[in-house]
């Protein structure tokens, strides 16, 4: 429950109260009301009207709630100021009852209206004609309250003129009741056992019978000397019903505990001559025991009984010293009131941040022209260009009066309103409408920052703004990478460019397509619909560094497809070896196409249990398929054997330590075949290595300028890899030329003509 103690405070204009049992539970109540804001707009409306009755109508809602940001700040403020172990939990003060009233320009809404029956003239109230509101706020959550005030002409003018003042001449006063706990009384007892024991031993140690008056006197002496410290603090008025009685009962319990600690009731000796005295004493002891029980139960204090006591010989300095240190206290519930109040804050800051807000908060009406006012709604329905539009500045002119409004993504519509333009008894309908479109984050070197429309004569009540039709369009060009060998090309760069100098358009974009993102969309900004062509260039970034650049080309397609333009040349190696003798096989592979500046090198590794390695290269020239390779065998015993360099046109080879080097000689016709009138060239080629018992021979024919042939042979030593050739050339004129044998080591053989 809400507790009234020293921790109650006002922090940043907010009253805060602790809870009586939970240290992290706190309650708050702002001290000043404020306007209610709904979706960023104050719940405030000022309407001025003209006609048979002049004046205005002010309507607004206010509350004393807090937004989440202020609640979070208040939590940190409470935690810091009161040194809490954690963030406090906040709740608004639970209210029992309350009222609210309005004071506007000297008029109090809670004041009773003057009665004309007393014979006195009713004074005229300036500014305010009538104020209407509910006398009670909502009494929960934000304590919302609604007001409606009818103003005369001067009152409307004053409120309208003070919208940008520091405060409005409108004050709201709350009166809110709540229940809270507060201390009622506190009784404490503290005993110095050494001093009390000594004093009572000296006073009653030799007495047989002790009366209550003696005990009270001794206790008063101990109290004066502070050996017994008995305090009773009262925090309520003496006439508080019930609390004073409970305090006196607590005091009586404490005094009874002192008496029972050091004394015990005793009977006088029985004498036959006075039996009645002994019986009376016995009855008094019984009544005293009953009284002690009542005190222990918290009952009211009663008159002391005439009981005699004897002093206990207990040494309290040697037993538990704390059993008589007592503390009685009580808290009571009280009803309190709090009065949040204040003038409404200025609307100037909100109006300055959003000028069109003034048009929504303040309206003017003319009752006689209600059905003849000209209204026009300007509306933009978001299309493909909406993500690029920052705002649309709309201008509308009617009857020589121009209005302006700014449409933003938050509100793509606005309504204009004019007093009717009546000519010869006929209301004119035409409204001149134009608009400017402003674009977001525009680089003016690539496209214009804004475009302006022409003027349109609108006669309907709604005009649709169509910037994507009238000013520009967004053409969506899709980009797609298809069948790209991503193991050899890690990305594809697509450069696009659209230029329209007349309309200051020079748009350039770069898109990077990858295996995970193989597609994209280019929103091409177009002003002239007749100019939709664009330039495109693709660069395929190869892993081996042999990038493929397509160069710039012109396109008008709505899709750019990127494919691998080359045929892949695949080369794999298999090993025919004994893995008990050989540990690893390395094949150094090389592909070169000098004409296209392509060089790809790799090393294929084979070992027991590994998969067959593959070498892949994209051919720029599909006729260049020769692959050079060198094989190296690594033995278990540490020996290394390397085969001579070889060439192959095959898709796969099988290697073993007994293999030889393999050469391929490419045979091509001479370039002046046609000019020399060659009909046919016959060639004989041979290779001999008698040391290694190798002998190869072949007969080839070239029958045209585009003919190709190959001579292949194995060899062992690079020093003995030369081959021999001779040719027979037949000319169209019937002549015949025979050459002698010639030795050569060239990989490409072009026969010479005589």
Order of alpha helices (4+ residues) and beta strands (2+ residues): beta-beta-beta-beta-beta-beta-beta-beta-beta-alpha-beta-beta-beta-beta-beta-alpha-beta-alpha-beta-alpha-beta-alpha-beta-alpha-beta-beta-beta-alpha-alpha-beta-beta-beta-beta-beta-beta-beta-beta-beta-beta-beta-alpha-beta-beta-beta-beta-beta-beta-beta-beta-beta-beta-beta-beta-beta-beta-beta-beta-beta-alpha-beta-beta-beta-beta-beta-beta-beta
